[in-house]
């Protein structure tokens, strides 16, 4: 059987390996989270640009509607 010092050395090595695995997993997860945050931020920015374009188009259409209403009012009156 193994003596106590060898057993303790093996346990310490196993603990270091477990800590290394946890640290590598944490680092990989952090990178993946940052990548996903960047993707979401980019997608959100693109959606906001599209929303702004649609809102501007709505304003333009409302102005055209008002002009047409005025023109129709002139023909009636």
N, C-alpha and C positions, 0 to 999 in steps of 0.2 A: 504494500500500500504506500501511498505518497506520504511524505512527512509533512508537518504542519506548515513549514516555510514555503514549500513547493505549492501546497494547496492555496495558501494566501496569495502567492504570486499569481497563480492561475485565476483566482477570483478577482484580483486587482486588474489583471489584463482583460478579463471579461467585462468588468465595469468600464474600463477605458474604451473598449470596442463598442459597448452599448451607448456610451456618451457620444462617441464619434458618429455612430449611426443616427442618433437623435439630432445632433448638430447638422449633419449633412441633409437630413430630411427637412429640418427647419429652414435651412438656407434655400433648398430647392422649392419649398412651399412659399417662402417669401418672394422668390423670384417669380413664381407662377402667379401669385397674388398681384404683384406689381404689374405684370404683363396684362392680366385681366383688367386691372384698374385702368391701365392705359387704353385698352380696347374700349372699355365702357366710356371713358372720357372722350375718346375720339368719336365714338358713335353718338354720344350725347351732343357734342359740338356740331356734328353734321345734321342731326335732327333739329337743333336750334336754328341753324342756318336755313333749313327748309321751312321751318315754322315762320321765321322772319320774312322769307320770300313770299309765302302764302299770305301772311298778314298784310304785306305791302300790296299784293295783288288785290286783296279784298278792299283795301282803302281806295285803290285806283278804280275798281269796279263800282264802288259806292259813289265816287265822284262822277263817273260816267252815267250812272243811274240818275243822279241829281240833275245832271245836264240834260238828259233825255226827258226827265219829268218837267224841267223848265221849258224845254222846246215844245213838248206836248201841250203844256199850259198856254204857251203863246199861240199855238194853232187853235186851241179851243176858245180862247178869250179874245 
